[in-house]
Amino acid sequence: MSDSTLVIWDDVFSGYDFGPSHPLRPLRLELTMALAGQLGVLDRPGVTVQAPTSAPDDLLELVHDPMYVASVKRAPDDLMGRLSLKYGLGTGDVPIFRQMHEAAALVTGATVDAAKAVWEGTHQHAVNISGGLHHAMRGRASGFCVYDDPAVAIAWLLSQGATRVAYVDVDVHHGDGVEAAFYDDPRVLTLSLHESGRTLFPGTGWADQVGADEGVGANVNVALPMGTGDAGWLRAFEAVVPPVLRAFQPQVMLTQHGCDTHALDPLAHLLMSIDGQRVAYRRLHELAHELCGGKWIAVGGGGYEPVQVVPRAWTHLLAEATGAPVDGATPGDWRETARTKGNELAPTSLTDGRSVAWVPWEGGPGAEDDKVDQAVRETREAVFPHLGLDPMSVDG
């Protein structure tokens, strides 16, 4: 199904590093690219691997306040830390490190590079697994995120004349930074499927947050209960995401693929498997081809189990984007690399071997706890009428 795919990657991404005790470990990226490389995913026809370019200040300032950008630059030399704390820097979530601005600007530049490749037509798909830092706000760092690379890439697309950009976020955490950047902008559909803010950071992302002013109806949130597994998650996805995207009719899709929805993730409470996650990747790929000629930009996001989960999840994302799934065993050489670098035994299979059967939403109780269906109903009732859709119709 893929034509050509650009993968933005360089070992330099390991420089986005908050330190050895921080949950966001660069190891997750290194092991992903090692696994994808050993499986031949990066050598497929039509695949180009390209180093990133750094985002200059004027690009960052499409989304971020110039004073904030200046604060990020000087934070490593802010010995007292008071000014940095004003901007969310120097906290437990976002510790300050040397070359922080440079590292974050490279991640952002990489996502914009991906957007340029897709928008300008040099590649049909583009992937930046280092990206997806969706919590950073206009003037504040948050949730491990210094600059909001998806929001900057979307703002760049708008500056190039895009009028319908769809952003779909399947991270376990609400995509609050991207939502805030475009909350009143009808040109950008922001759709986040996440664990409820009642039980998880950032405590936002409710069904009644549907946008403001001309953007009403272009902001969609599905807040799922803790404990939701593959069947419930996929049921909710199919009940909301395809009808909303079809109503919006995007010119291009940018999707965020935090894999912290997995049952093994230490920072959240959903129970998905690798098998369920790769179904989500496939469905987003299919929708990109159905609705916008395959113009698909995919970024990483959260994921805090750097050996057991992230490398397999994002290798499946890369495999999907480059045209064919991968199955079977993980290569022995990769398992040895993971054991050496991660100090633990790596998984032997590329999947968890779970069933991904699910029951389509029909407006009533489903295969899992009815709280999943309640979340679906709340979202459909809040936003579907603004899009000309029937909240109770199975077909939207």
VOGU-3710 file (C-alpha; in Angstrom, 3 decimals, decimal comma):
1> msdstlviwd> 0,000/0,000/0,000  2,974/2,329/0,497  4,714/4,141/-2,333  7,782/5,813/-0,821  8,637/6,415/2,817  11,079/8,825/4,429  12,469/7,820/7,818  14,150/10,620/9,743  16,873/9,152/11,922  20,325/9,856/13,279
11> dvfsgydfgp> 22,116/8,792/16,453  22,080/12,484/17,389  18,520/11,978/18,699  20,062/10,249/21,709  21,092/13,732/22,836  17,518/14,422/23,956  18,354/12,930/27,325  17,092/14,012/30,756  19,477/11,698/32,566  19,750/8,036/33,646
21> shplrplrle> 16,968/8,180/36,248  14,404/9,774/33,920  11,665/7,570/32,367  12,245/8,931/28,839  15,311/6,901/27,903  17,102/7,342/24,552  17,661/3,573/24,607  14,101/3,079/23,351  14,959/4,840/20,076  18,297/3,086/19,643
31> ltmalagqlg> 16,761/-0,362/20,119  13,857/0,432/17,788  16,128/1,396/14,928  18,404/-1,576/15,606  15,440/-3,967/15,464  13,939/-2,390/12,341  17,359/-2,436/10,706  18,047/-6,102/11,458  14,624/-7,069/10,102  15,364/-5,284/6,824
41> vldrpgvtvq> 12,536/-2,781/7,242  14,816/0,172/6,500  16,225/-1,467/3,353  12,919/-1,942/1,578  12,385/-0,438/-1,888  11,256/3,178/-1,715  12,598/3,742/1,816  15,002/6,613/2,452  16,697/7,185/5,802  17,688/10,818/6,274
51> aptsapddll> 19,355/12,793/9,062  17,346/15,665/10,595  17,792/19,382/10,144  17,476/21,645/13,168  14,410/23,866/13,503  15,443/27,549/13,459  13,866/30,007/15,867  11,367/31,385/13,360  10,000/27,877/12,834  9,722/27,166/16,561
61> elvhdpmyva> 7,992/30,523/17,027  5,140/29,455/14,759  3,911/27,800/17,975  6,155/28,890/20,856  6,565/32,291/22,480  9,956/33,869/21,607  10,590/34,480/25,318  10,116/30,782/25,984  12,540/29,788/23,209  15,081/32,220/24,652
71> svkrapddlm> 14,564/30,704/28,099  15,201/27,172/26,801  18,469/28,369/25,270  19,739/29,952/28,469  18,340/27,350/30,905  21,603/25,343/31,216  23,335/28,503/32,443  20,502/29,641/34,733  22,263/28,729/37,954  19,504/29,909/40,294
81> grlslkyglg> 16,845/28,239/38,169  14,094/30,687/39,054  13,536/32,013/35,541  13,643/28,515/34,090  11,023/27,236/36,540  8,683/29,962/35,330  8,747/28,212/31,974  8,413/24,654/33,319  12,135/23,923/32,987  14,153/22,351/35,770
91> tgdvpifrqm> 11,276/20,301/37,155  11,253/16,551/37,773  9,454/16,062/34,467  11,705/18,365/32,434  15,167/18,492/34,025  17,621/20,867/32,411  20,527/19,364/30,479  23,339/20,764/28,377  22,435/21,423/24,735  18,740/21,088/25,594
101> heaaalvtga> 17,631/23,652/23,018  19,792/22,076/20,331  18,507/18,561/21,024  14,854/19,650/21,133  15,231/21,771/17,990  16,573/18,723/16,129  13,562/16,620/17,142  11,241/19,401/15,989  13,159/19,971/12,790  12,896/16,256/12,027
111> tvdaakavwe> 9,091/16,303/12,252  8,962/19,376/10,034  11,293/17,600/7,585  8,797/14,728/7,559  5,907/17,122/6,954  7,774/18,845/4,108  8,512/15,538/2,383  4,857/14,517/2,445  3,373/17,933/1,639  5,795/18,602/-1,219
121> gthqhavnis> 5,310/15,086/-2,589  8,856/13,757/-2,462  7,565/10,900/-0,286  4,083/9,575/0,378  4,785/8,722/4,026  7,332/10,015/6,532  8,198/8,802/10,038  10,063/10,434/12,921  10,004/8,108/15,919  11,905/10,657/18,028
131> gglhhamrgr> 8,993/13,094/17,718  5,524/13,226/19,203  6,394/15,537/22,124  2,801/16,660/22,415  2,632/18,257/25,887  4,785/21,370/25,375  2,713/24,559/25,457  3,256/27,936/23,810  5,246/29,255/26,752  5,921/26,257/28,976
141> asgfcvyddp> 7,597/22,846/28,957  5,509/19,962/30,240  5,426/16,190/30,461  8,980/15,486/29,197  8,386/17,834/26,243  10,457/20,960/25,530  9,155/21,901/22,072  5,889/20,633/20,596  7,121/19,133/17,340  3,712/17,942/16,036
151> avaiawllsq> 2,216/21,406/16,578  5,153/23,112/14,866  4,876/20,762/11,881  1,142/21,420/11,622  1,734/25,176/11,822  4,280/24,826/9,027  1,732/22,950/6,901  -0,779/25,762/7,456  1,855/28,316/6,436  2,241/26,410/3,161
161> gatrvayvdv> -1,468/26,657/2,373  -2,929/23,521/3,946  -6,551/24,061/4,949  -7,490/20,635/6,433  -4,877/18,913/8,582  -5,940/15,963/10,752  -3,941/15,185/13,890  -4,717/11,822/15,511  -3,060/11,034/18,847  -3,170/7,470/20,228
171> dvhhgdgvea> -0,742/8,051/23,111  -2,086/7,009/26,523  -1,815/10,659/27,603  -4,054/13,418/26,262  -2,416/15,436/23,475  -3,005/18,680/25,335  -0,260/20,807/23,786  -1,373/20,215/20,199  -4,998/20,714/21,212  -4,176/24,049/22,854
181> afyddprvlt> -2,259/25,278/19,808  -5,232/24,826/17,446  -8,274/24,833/19,727  -10,053/27,588/17,783  -8,679/26,769/14,320  -11,152/25,015/11,983  -8,304/24,058/9,627  -6,915/21,546/12,140  -8,777/18,526/13,460  -7,216/17,345/16,729
191> lslhesgrtl> -8,368/13,910/17,845  -6,960/12,288/20,995  -7,794/8,792/22,276  -6,303/8,459/25,771  -6,679/7,263/29,346  -9,070/9,479/31,280  -7,606/12,507/33,009  -9,286/11,282/36,189  -6,508/8,734/36,569  -3,615/10,085/34,479
201> fpgtgwadqv> -1,552/13,154/33,606  -2,289/15,778/32,324  -5,801/15,592/33,787  -7,474/16,989/30,668  -9,012/15,725/27,447  -12,726/15,555/28,173  -15,466/14,817/25,673  -16,957/18,299/26,027  -13,693/19,944/24,945  -14,836/20,287/21,335
211> gadegvganv> -13,018/23,459/20,256  -13,815/27,160/20,433  -15,140/29,871/18,117  -14,749/28,768/14,481  -12,971/25,634/15,674  -15,987/24,139/17,431  -16,306/20,536/16,284  -12,656/20,280/15,221  -11,421/19,025/18,587  -12,279/15,473/19,649
221> nvalpmgtgd> -11,380/13,624/22,841  -12,111/10,040/23,869  -11,274/9,579/27,567  -11,026/5,849/28,270  -11,230/4,202/31,696  -8,160/2,658/33,250  -7,904/-1,036/32,482  -9,104/-0,727/28,881  -7,557/-3,476/26,740  -7,318/-4,187/23,027
231> agwlrafeav> -10,992/-5,056/22,488  -12,323/-1,949/24,196  -9,691/0,384/22,757  -10,250/-0,802/19,185  -14,012/-0,633/19,676  -13,711/2,995/20,786  -11,293/3,826/17,969  -13,598/2,473/15,258  -16,645/4,162/16,783  -15,063/7,625/16,663
241> vppvlrafqp> -11,944/7,984/14,529  -13,072/6,839/11,040  -16,417/8,732/11,000  -14,787/11,924/12,303  -11,963/11,760/9,765  -14,384/11,038/6,929  -16,489/14,042/7,917  -13,416/16,296/8,089  -11,883/15,069/4,789  -8,229/15,917/5,536
251> qvmltqhgcd> -5,643/16,814/2,934  -2,898/15,310/5,100  -2,737/13,285/8,326  -0,204/13,587/11,140  -0,489/10,799/13,692  1,176/10,459/17,108  1,935/6,885/18,193  2,830/6,859/21,863  2,945/3,158/22,776  2,432/3,735/26,499
261> thaldplahl> -1,046/2,209/26,132  0,691/-1,161/26,548  -0,051/-3,211/29,665  3,637/-3,230/30,650  4,081/0,537/30,544  5,013/1,715/34,055  3,425/5,175/33,848  -0,156/4,407/32,813  -3,041/2,003/33,327  -4,317/0,718/29,970
271> lmsidgqrva> -3,865/-2,936/28,994  -3,182/-3,015/25,278  -0,820/-5,462/23,608  1,646/-5,060/20,750  -0,949/-6,868/18,628  -3,640/-4,276/19,333  -1,246/-1,400/18,791  -0,240/-2,578/15,351  -3,911/-2,878/14,366  -4,198/0,817/15,187
281> yrrlhelahe> -1,184/1,592/12,977  -2,711/-0,363/10,119  -6,059/1,384/10,433  -4,492/4,857/10,434  -2,437/3,901/7,376  -5,586/2,688/5,623  -7,475/5,875/6,499  -4,641/8,017/5,167  -4,933/6,247/1,820  -8,716/6,369/1,844
291> lcggkwiavg> -9,006/10,070/2,663  -5,895/11,984/1,607  -4,059/10,040/-1,049  -1,755/8,403/1,478  -0,258/11,682/2,737  0,776/10,391/6,150  3,238/11,772/8,693  3,825/9,525/11,712  5,709/10,407/14,895  6,542/8,542/18,088
301> gggyepvqvv> 5,549/9,827/21,519  5,360/8,207/24,931  6,560/4,735/25,780  8,506/3,966/28,937  9,247/0,251/28,681  12,355/0,663/26,487  13,231/-3,003/25,930  10,021/-5,041/26,114  7,598/-2,681/24,357  8,857/0,377/22,467
311> prawthllae> 11,243/-1,302/19,993  8,654/-3,847/18,884  5,770/-1,356/18,752  7,599/1,211/16,651  9,214/-1,404/14,435  5,648/-2,397/13,551  4,883/1,280/12,860  7,905/1,523/10,546  6,953/-1,755/8,877  3,414/-0,526/8,317
321> atgapvdgat> 4,612/2,756/6,843  7,048/0,999/4,539  4,491/-1,377/3,140  4,306/-4,764/4,871  3,943/-6,187/8,398  6,667/-8,145/10,156  6,081/-11,293/12,188  7,961/-14,101/13,833  10,894/-14,018/16,207  13,127/-11,120/17,152
331> pgdwretart> 16,667/-11,580/15,780  19,174/-13,112/18,163  21,725/-10,364/17,545  19,150/-7,746/18,488  18,230/-9,620/21,672  21,889/-9,647/22,660  22,178/-5,898/21,988  19,049/-5,277/24,061  20,363/-7,462/26,891  23,702/-5,674/26,905
341> kgnelaptsl> 22,339/-2,126/26,723  19,129/-2,620/28,673  20,426/-5,102/31,237  17,425/-7,404/30,837  16,251/-10,278/28,685  14,583/-9,042/25,523  11,353/-10,476/24,079  11,758/-13,359/21,651  8,624/-12,645/19,591  7,688/-9,577/17,584
351> tdgrsvawvp> 4,148/-9,698/19,014  2,496/-10,638/22,305  0,418/-13,353/20,636  -2,864/-11,782/21,774  -6,238/-11,912/20,072  -7,364/-8,588/18,652  -11,010/-9,565/18,263  -13,418/-6,793/19,145  -17,152/-6,116/18,894  -18,201/-3,072/16,829
361> weggpgaedd> -19,965/-0,291/18,684  -23,749/-0,355/18,333  -24,784/2,192/20,912  -25,189/-0,342/23,717  -23,076/-2,410/26,105  -19,966/-3,928/24,553  -17,536/-6,768/25,041  -15,702/-4,932/27,819  -16,913/-2,891/30,774  -19,662/-0,482/29,778
371> kvdqavretr> -17,456/2,431/30,873  -15,761/2,181/27,473  -19,101/2,570/25,719  -19,991/5,424/28,042  -16,822/7,233/26,962  -17,700/6,623/23,322  -21,244/7,914/23,783  -20,032/11,045/25,571  -17,661/11,877/22,731  -20,149/11,169/19,963
381> eavfphlgld> -22,886/13,177/21,657  -20,564/16,130/22,273  -18,916/16,450/18,884  -20,773/14,487/16,187  -23,607/17,016/15,699  -21,035/19,744/14,982  -19,728/17,575/12,134  -23,151/16,765/10,713  -23,038/13,236/12,097  -25,674/11,269/13,985
391> pmsvdg> -24,322/10,347/17,446  -26,447/7,192/17,599  -25,922/5,914/14,067  -23,519/2,996/13,716  -22,291/4,560/10,468  -21,989/8,052/11,999
//
